[in-house]
Amino acid sequence: MMAATATHEIWVKLVERTLKGASLDKLVSRSADDLPIEPLYRASSPADPAPLRAAGRWRLAQRVDHPEPEAACACALADLEGGAEELVLVLSGSRTGRGFGLRAATVEALERALEGVRLELIGLRLETAPFDGRPVATRLLELVARRGLEAKALSIDFGLDPVSDMARSGGLPIAWPELASRFAGTAKLLADRGIVRSLARIDGRASHEAGASEAQELAFALATGLTYLRVLEGQGFSLDQARKALSFLLVADADEFLTIAKFRAMRRLWAQVERACGLAVEPITLAAETAWRMTTRRDPYANVLRATLAAFSGGIGGADSICVLPFTSALGLADPFARRVARNLQQVLLEESQLWRVADAAAGAGAFEALTEALAHKAWALFQEIEREGGIVESLSRGKLQARIAAVRAGREKEIGRRKAPITGVSEFALLSEQPVAVLAPAPDEAKVARSGLALTQPCEALPSIRFAEPFEHLRDRSDAYLARTGRRPSVFLANLGGAASFTPRRLFAKSLFEGGGIEAIENDQPATLTGIVDAFHASGARLACLCSSDEVYAQQAGEALRALKGAGAVKLAVAGRPGDLTERLVGVPVDLFVYAGCEALDVLTGLHDDLFAKEG
């Protein structure tokens, strides 16, 4: 007897049975763009197939950002020997250098940084200081000429990108029409040397680092790309020449579904732009870089896991090249070990997992097709909104785009502050005993990061570059300062009431919450009498106590336990669990706060540091 085909309807019934009558909508989550992410999808076919990346594997790219040319050269050669196929040359003053970057103000310095590097065998991507694309391009062309190479035969992404420079810097050094003319002039200078591809870059990082949603990043890229098409066409480029002069770069983060959908949507959306321009659709050059905003300074090894998922998603999504930020990037200048991990992470995906073998692995998968289509529709609508505002430059000048991104960023930050979007190793499962991780040089304070010396005559609000872990990391810094001042960390005593089955769930929750704020959890981890709990509290030296147990145990014993802890010297009392009916049962009992899933955890932890631990020591 043959088994029945497992239809979508059969799966739905099985899920509903598991939910015991609850609606399937209970399992639907929503993206930052308010797009539904369903628990079940039907198999489907691509609604609008777009050209894929060139056949074969994606290129493994590595950042070269050491300030000293000789040291940068050593990094580059080690990366190439370790399997890198493309170098990302991050120059001093570049916003992506974050205080570092190669100091190569002369051709000779550039020569020292690239000594022994066979430019004809690799890809090279330039990342310059804001509005500094032409001088850098000129120096590189001079170096190429000295080596007797033909520039047009090399694979160089010159990265001219005045829109991102404007967004990151907070304005323009000259009026846009004049700057656009200079941008086109530099592109023509390169085109006259026979270089026809990757002259200008459409870079989504400025928006992504500011907290943009996936659709907002795509809309930013589309609006920037269309602006460059118009500028180049206006300066004598044909539309075909102009579109070939563009390269694209998007951010890959740890959200597998949305990252894959975003990269697939980018190709579809740009194909739509090309068709609207009367062009036959051609594949774009699309690079990926792992997300800066997801990196953490605390428990940095967790960055390896995040970067692995991001690189996997970028590869499956169809990136032509992928650059993985070293896992210590948020801490400072990466050492050889961190650089090797970044390389090897991709080598495993390419050589062991062979992910590149399938041209579009997500094709036909209901979830990815649905998300790709929904994301493309949303991004196109946001792109049209930017166009109605007068284009990307006008939208930035008036602060329109910044305001929309800020609204999304605020929503994300709220979710993170409530631990509804937990950050492993930071807001969740924090390791207070972690050991320092080596870097070649610590990251400079934001205030000390070198900025462009150009005066901005057309200012606008700059898009910030953030990391979502920073608020919780600030609390950990306060915890470290307290430890240095007093010889011990801020602490909370977890008063585990009743049997292990009763207190364990809330005990684990409370421990993770408090330690995410740098407050060490000390506890009676075995069932104990109330007297034993009070004795353990005395021995802990803590002044904050949190009661952990089930609602049933609370109903019988919470009042007495809390009074006993207060009498034993607890300055503040917390209860793990929602207030609910407990508020009525604990009338007259001095409870200062309740901690529970979805509470304002960041505010609670900040308040404890301000009100309690700042006064100690």
C-alpha positions in Angstrom: 0.0 0.0 0.0 1.5 3.4 -1.0 1.7 6.2 1.5 -0.4 9.2 0.9 1.3 12.3 -0.6 2.2 14.8 2.2 0.2 17.8 0.9 0.3 21.3 2.3 -3.1 20.7 3.9 -1.9 17.6 5.7 1.0 19.5 7.1 -1.3 22.3 8.3 -3.5 19.8 10.1 -0.6 18.2 11.8 0.7 21.5 13.0 -2.8 22.6 14.2 -3.1 19.3 16.1 0.3 20.0 17.8 -1.0 23.5 18.7 -4.0 22.0 20.3 -6.5 24.2 18.6 -4.5 27.4 18.6 -4.4 29.3 15.3 -1.5 28.7 12.9 -1.0 32.5 13.0 0.6 32.0 16.4 3.7 30.8 14.6 3.9 33.7 12.2 6.7 36.2 12.9 7.2 39.5 11.1 10.4 41.1 9.7 11.5 44.7 10.3 9.6 45.5 7.1 6.5 44.0 8.6 6.6 41.1 6.1 5.1 37.9 7.4 7.4 34.9 7.9 5.1 31.9 7.8 5.7 28.6 9.5 4.7 26.6 6.4 5.0 27.5 2.7 4.0 25.8 -0.5 6.5 24.8 -3.1 6.8 27.3 -5.9 8.7 28.4 -8.9 10.6 31.7 -9.3 8.1 34.4 -10.2 10.6 36.5 -12.0 13.9 34.7 -12.7 16.9 37.1 -12.9 20.4 36.5 -14.1 22.5 34.6 -11.5 26.2 35.1 -10.6 28.7 33.9 -13.1 29.1 30.1 -13.2 31.5 28.7 -10.6 32.5 29.5 -7.0 32.2 32.9 -5.4 35.5 34.7 -4.7 36.9 34.7 -1.2 37.7 38.3 -0.3 39.9 39.6 2.6 40.2 43.0 4.1 43.7 44.7 4.2 43.4 47.6 6.7 46.7 47.7 8.6 48.0 51.3 8.6 51.6 50.5 7.8 52.3 49.6 4.2 54.9 46.8 5.0 52.6 45.2 7.6 49.6 45.5 5.2 51.7 43.8 2.6 52.4 40.9 4.9 48.7 40.6 5.7 47.9 40.6 2.0 50.4 37.9 1.1 49.4 35.7 4.0 45.7 36.0 2.9 46.5 35.1 -0.7 48.7 32.2 0.3 45.8 31.1 2.5 43.3 31.0 -0.3 42.0 34.6 -0.7 41.2 35.5 -4.3 40.3 39.2 -3.8 41.8 41.9 -1.6 39.7 44.7 -0.1 42.2 47.6 0.3 40.8 49.7 3.1 42.6 53.1 3.0 43.2 55.5 5.8 40.2 57.7 6.4 37.7 55.3 5.0 34.6 55.0 7.2 34.8 51.3 6.9 38.3 51.4 8.4 36.9 52.5 11.7 40.0 54.3 12.7 42.4 52.0 10.9 43.2 51.8 7.2 46.3 51.7 5.0 48.3 55.0 4.9 49.1 55.2 1.2 49.1 58.8 0.2 51.8 58.2 -2.4 52.3 55.7 -5.2 55.5 54.6 -3.4 53.5 53.7 -0.2 50.9 51.9 -2.3 53.8 50.0 -4.0 55.2 48.9 -0.7 51.7 47.7 0.5 51.3 45.6 -2.7 54.8 44.4 -3.2 54.8 40.8 -4.3 51.0 40.9 -5.0 50.3 39.8 -8.6 47.5 42.2 -9.5 46.8 40.4 -12.7 45.9 37.2 -10.8 43.5 38.6 -8.2 40.6 40.9 -7.6 41.1 44.2 -5.9 38.5 46.4 -4.2 39.2 49.9 -3.1 37.6 51.6 -0.1 38.7 55.2 0.2 38.2 58.2 2.5 35.0 60.1 1.6 35.2 61.9 -1.7 38.8 60.7 -2.2 38.1 58.3 -5.1 39.9 60.1 -7.9 43.3 60.6 -6.2 43.4 57.0 -5.1 42.4 55.8 -8.5 45.1 57.9 -10.1 47.8 56.5 -7.8 46.7 53.0 -8.5 46.8 53.6 -12.2 50.3 54.9 -11.9 51.3 51.8 -10.0 49.8 49.6 -12.6 51.7 51.5 -15.3 55.0 51.2 -13.5 54.5 47.4 -13.4 53.9 47.4 -17.1 50.3 46.0 -16.7 47.2 46.9 -18.7 44.6 48.4 -16.3 41.8 47.2 -18.5 42.9 43.6 -18.1 42.8 43.8 -14.3 39.9 43.1 -12.0 39.6 46.3 -9.9 36.6 47.7 -8.2 37.4 51.4 -7.9 34.4 52.0 -5.6 33.5 55.6 -6.6 30.5 56.3 -4.3 29.7 59.9 -3.5 26.2 59.0 -2.3 27.5 56.7 0.5 30.2 59.3 1.2 27.4 61.9 1.7 25.3 59.6 3.8 28.2 58.6 6.1 29.8 62.1 6.3 26.6 64.1 6.8 26.9 66.3 3.7 28.7 67.2 0.5 31.9 69.3 0.1 30.4 71.0 -2.9 27.0 71.3 -4.5 25.7 68.0 -5.9 25.7 69.0 -9.6 29.4 69.9 -9.4 30.2 66.8 -7.4 28.3 64.6 -9.8 30.2 66.1 -12.7 33.5 65.3 -11.0 32.3 61.8 -10.3 31.5 61.3 -13.9 34.8 62.8 -14.9 36.7 60.3 -12.8 34.6 57.5 -14.3 35.5 58.8 -17.8 39.1 59.0 -16.9 39.0 55.3 -16.0 36.9 54.4 -19.1 39.5 56.2 -21.3 42.0 53.6 -20.0 39.8 50.9 -21.3 38.3 50.1 -17.8 34.6 49.5 -18.3 33.4 47.7 -15.2 33.2 48.4 -11.5 34.0 52.1 -11.7 31.3 53.1 -9.3 29.9 51.1 -6.3 26.3 50.9 -5.1 26.9 50.1 -1.4 24.2 49.2 1.0 26.4 49.3 4.1 25.8 52.9 5.0 22.1 52.2 5.4 22.5 48.8 7.0 24.9 50.0 9.6 22.4 52.7 10.5 19.8 50.1 11.3 17.9 49.9 8.0 15.6 47.0 7.2 16.3 44.7 4.3 13.9 46.5 2.1 15.3 49.9 3.0 18.8 48.7 2.2 17.6 47.5 -1.2 15.7 50.8 -1.8 18.9 52.7 -0.9 20.9 50.7 -3.4 18.3 51.1 -6.2 18.0 54.8 -5.7 21.8 55.2 -5.6 22.2 53.0 -8.7 19.6 55.0 -10.7 21.3 58.3 -9.7 24.6 57.0 -11.0 23.0 55.9 -14.3 21.5 59.3 -14.8 24.7 61.1 -14.0 26.9 58.9 -16.2 24.4 59.1 -19.1 24.3 62.9 -18.7 28.1 63.0 -19.1 28.2 61.0 -22.3 28.1 57.4 -21.3 25.5 55.2 -23.0 23.1 53.4 -20.7 24.8 50.2 -21.5 28.2 51.6 -20.7 26.8 53.2 -17.5 25.3 50.0 -16.2 28.5 48.0 -16.8 30.4 50.7 -14.8 28.4 49.8 -11.6 29.1 47.2 -9.0 26.9 46.3 -6.0 27.6 45.5 -2.4 25.1 44.3 0.2 25.4 43.2 3.8 24.9 39.6 4.8 23.8 39.1 8.4 22.8 36.2 10.6 19.2 36.1 9.5 19.5 33.3 7.0 16.0 33.6 5.4 16.0 37.4 4.9 19.7 37.6 3.8 19.2 35.0 1.1 15.9 36.7 0.0 17.6 40.1 0.0 20.4 39.1 -2.3 18.0 37.3 -4.7 15.7 40.3 -4.7 18.6 42.7 -5.5 19.2 40.9 -8.8 15.5 40.9 -9.7 15.0 44.5 -8.8 18.0 45.8 -10.8 16.8 43.6 -13.7 13.6 45.6 -13.5 15.5 48.9 -13.6 17.4 47.7 -16.7 14.2 46.7 -18.5 12.7 50.1 -17.7 15.8 51.6 -19.3 15.2 49.6 -22.4 18.3 47.4 -21.8 18.6 43.7 -22.2 19.1 42.3 -18.7 22.6 41.3 -17.7 24.0 39.8 -14.5 25.3 42.4 -12.0 28.5 42.2 -10.0 27.2 41.7 -6.4 29.5 41.5 -3.5 28.7 40.6 0.1 30.2 41.6 3.4 29.3 40.3 6.8 27.4 42.7 9.0 29.2 45.2 11.2 26.1 45.9 13.3 25.8 42.3 14.4 29.4 42.1 15.7 30.1 42.1 19.5 33.0 43.0 21.7 31.8 40.6 24.4 32.2 36.9 23.8 33.7 37.7 20.4 34.0 34.0 19.4 30.2 34.0 19.0 30.9 36.4 16.0 32.4 33.3 14.2 29.0 31.6 14.4 27.2 34.7 13.2 29.7 35.3 10.4 29.4 31.7 9.3 25.6 31.9 8.9 26.0 35.3 7.1 28.6 34.0 4.7 26.5 30.9 4.0 23.5 33.1 3.3 25.4 35.4 1.0 26.7 32.4 -0.9 23.4 30.8 -1.3 21.8 34.1 -2.1 24.2 34.5 -5.1 27.0 36.8 -4.1 29.9 37.0 -6.5 32.4 37.6 -3.7 32.2 37.5 0.1 34.3 39.3 2.6 34.0 38.1 6.2 34.9 40.6 8.9 37.3 39.1 11.4 35.6 38.0 14.6 37.6 40.6 16.6 36.8 43.6 14.3 34.7 45.4 17.0 37.7 45.1 19.4 40.3 46.5 17.1 42.8 45.6 14.4 42.6 41.9 13.7 45.7 39.7 14.3 46.8 36.9 12.0 44.7 34.3 13.9 41.4 36.3 13.5 42.2 36.9 9.8 42.9 33.1 9.3 39.6 32.2 10.9 37.8 34.6 8.5 39.5 32.9 5.6 39.0 29.4 6.7 35.4 29.9 7.5 34.7 30.5 3.9 37.1 27.7 2.8 34.9 25.3 4.7 31.8 26.6 2.9 33.4 26.5 -0.5 35.7 23.4 -0.4 34.0 21.1 2.2 30.4 22.1 1.9 30.7 22.8 -1.8 27.9 25.4 -1.6 28.8 27.0 -4.8 27.9 23.9 -6.9 24.2 24.9 -7.1 23.6 28.1 -9.1 20.4 29.1 -7.1 19.9 26.7 -4.3 16.9 28.5 -3.0 15.0 28.4 -6.3 11.6 26.7 -5.9 11.7 26.7 -2.1 8.4 28.2 -1.0 9.8 30.2 1.9 12.6 31.8 -0.1 10.5 32.4 -3.2 7.8 34.1 -1.1 10.2 36.2 0.9 12.2 37.2 -2.2 9.0 38.3 -4.0 7.6 40.1 -0.9 10.9 41.8 -0.2 11.3 42.9 -3.8 7.7 44.5 -3.8 8.4 46.3 -0.5 11.8 47.6 -1.6 10.4 48.8 -4.9 7.7 50.8 -3.1 10.3 52.4 -0.8 12.5 53.1 -3.8 9.6 54.9 -5.5 9.1 56.9 -2.3 12.7 58.1 -2.5 12.2 59.0 -6.2 9.1 61.0 -5.3 11.2 62.9 -2.9 13.5 64.0 -5.7 16.0 61.1 -5.6 18.5 59.8 -3.1 20.5 63.0 -2.8 17.5 65.1 -2.1 16.0 62.6 0.3 19.2 62.5 2.3 19.5 66.3 2.1 16.0 66.7 3.6 16.5 64.0 6.2 13.6 61.9 4.9 15.4 58.6 4.5 17.3 59.1 7.7 14.1 59.5 9.6 12.6 56.3 8.2 15.7 54.3 9.0 15.8 55.8 12.5 12.2 54.5 13.1 13.2 51.0 12.1 16.4 51.2 14.2 14.4 52.3 17.2 12.1 49.3 16.8 15.0 46.9 16.6 16.7 48.5 19.6 13.4 48.1 21.6 13.3 44.4 20.7 16.9 43.9 21.7 16.4 45.9 25.0 13.5 43.6 25.8 15.6 40.5 24.8 13.0 39.5 22.3 15.9 39.7 19.8 18.6 38.2 22.0 22.3 38.6 21.2 24.1 35.4 22.1 27.1 36.1 24.4 25.8 39.6 25.3 22.2 39.9 26.3 21.8 36.1 26.4 24.2 33.5 27.9 26.8 36.1 28.9 30.1 34.8 30.1 31.3 37.1 32.9 34.5 35.2 33.2 35.6 35.5 29.6 39.2 36.2 28.9 40.6 39.1 26.8 41.1 38.4 23.1 44.2 39.5 21.3 44.2 42.3 18.7 47.1 44.1 17.1 45.7 47.5 18.3 42.5 48.4 20.2 39.7 50.1 18.4 39.9 53.9 18.9 37.1 55.7 20.5 34.5 57.0 18.0 35.4 60.6 18.9 39.0 59.8 17.9 38.3 58.2 14.5 39.8 60.3 11.7 37.2 62.2 9.8 37.5 63.8 6.4 39.1 67.2 6.5 36.7 68.5 3.8 34.4 71.3 4.8 30.8 70.3 4.1 29.0 73.1 2.3 25.7 71.1 1.9 25.2 69.4 5.3 22.7 66.8 6.2 22.1 64.3 9.0 24.7 61.6 8.8 23.7 58.0 8.9 25.2 56.5 12.1 27.3 53.3 12.2 26.0 51.3 15.1 26.3 47.9 16.7 23.2 46.6 18.3 25.2 45.0 21.2 26.5 48.4 22.4 23.9 49.2 25.2 24.4 45.8 26.9 28.2 46.1 26.4 28.1 49.4 28.2 26.6 47.7 31.2 29.3 45.1 31.1 31.9 47.9 31.0 30.3 49.3 34.1 30.5 45.9 35.7 34.2 45.7 34.9 34.7 49.1 36.4 32.9 48.0 39.6 35.1 44.9 39.8 38.2 47.0 39.4 37.0 49.4 42.1 35.7 46.9 44.7 37.3 43.5 43.9 34.0 41.9 43.1 31.3 42.2 40.5 27.8 43.6 41.1 25.8 40.6 42.2 22.3 39.3 42.6 21.3 36.4 44.9 18.8 34.1 43.2 16.6 32.7 46.0 15.5 29.5 44.4 12.3 28.5 46.3 10.8 25.0 46.4 12.0 22.0 44.4 14.2 22.1 41.3 11.3 21.4 39.0 9.6 24.5 40.3 12.5 27.0 40.3 14.8 25.9 37.4 13.0 27.6 34.5 12.8 31.0 36.1 16.2 30.5 37.7 17.8 30.0 34.3 15.9 33.0 32.9 16.9 35.3 35.7 20.5 34.2 35.6 20.8 35.0 31.9 19.0 38.3 32.2 21.1 39.7 35.1 24.4 38.4 33.8 23.6 40.1 30.4 23.9 43.3 32.4 27.1 42.3 34.1 25.4 41.4 37.4 26.8 38.1 38.7 24.2 35.6 39.8 24.9 33.8 43.1 22.4 31.2 44.2 21.3 28.2 46.2 21.3 25.8 43.2 19.8 23.0 45.3 16.5 22.9 47.1 16.8 24.5 50.5 14.6 25.6 53.5 13.8 29.2 53.9 16.4 29.4 56.7 19.0 27.9 54.4 18.1 30.4 51.6 18.5 33.3 54.0 21.9 31.9 55.2 23.0 31.6 51.6 21.9 35.1 50.9 24.0 36.4 53.9 27.0 34.4 52.6 26.7 35.8 49.1 27.3 39.4 50.1 24.7 40.5 47.6 22.4 43.4 48.3 19.9 42.5 45.5 17.8 39.3 45.8 15.6 37.8 43.2 13.0 35.1 44.1 12.7 32.3 41.5 10.0 29.6 41.5 6.7 28.6 40.0 3.4 30.5 40.4 2.1 27.7 42.6 5.1 28.0 45.0 4.8 31.8 45.0 1.2 31.6 46.0 2.2 29.6 49.1 5.6 30.9 50.1 6.6 34.1 48.3 5.4 36.6 50.9 7.2 34.9 53.7 10.4 34.4 51.7 10.5 38.0 50.5 10.0 39.4 54.0 12.7 37.2 55.3 15.1 38.4 52.6 14.2 42.0 53.3 14.8 41.4 57.0 18.2 39.8 56.2 19.4 43.0 54.5 18.3 42.9 50.9 18.3 46.5 49.6 16.2 45.6 46.6 13.9 42.6 45.9 13.0 41.2 42.6 10.6 38.4 41.6 11.1 36.3 38.4 7.7 36.2 36.8 5.0 38.4 35.5 3.2 40.5 38.1 -0.3 39.2 37.2 -2.1 37.9 40.2 1.1 38.1 42.3 0.6 41.8 42.8 -2.6 41.2 44.8 -1.0 38.3 46.7 2.0 40.3 47.6 0.2 43.4 49.0 2.4 44.8 51.7 5.5 42.9 50.6 8.3 45.1 49.5 8.9 44.0 45.8 10.9 46.5 43.8 10.7 44.9 40.4 9.4 41.9 38.4 11.6 40.4 35.6 10.0 38.3 32.9 10.2 37.5 29.2 9.5 40.7 27.3 10.1 43.0 30.2 12.2 46.2 29.6 15.3 44.3 30.5 17.8 46.9 29.4 16.0 49.6 31.4 15.8 47.3 34.5 19.5 46.5 34.4 20.5 50.1 33.7 18.4 51.2 36.7 20.0 48.7 39.0 23.5 50.0 38.0 22.3 53.6 38.5 20.4 53.1 41.7 22.2 50.4 43.5 25.7 49.5 42.2 26.8 53.0 41.5 26.5 53.7 45.2 28.6 50.8 46.3 32.3 50.7 46.5 
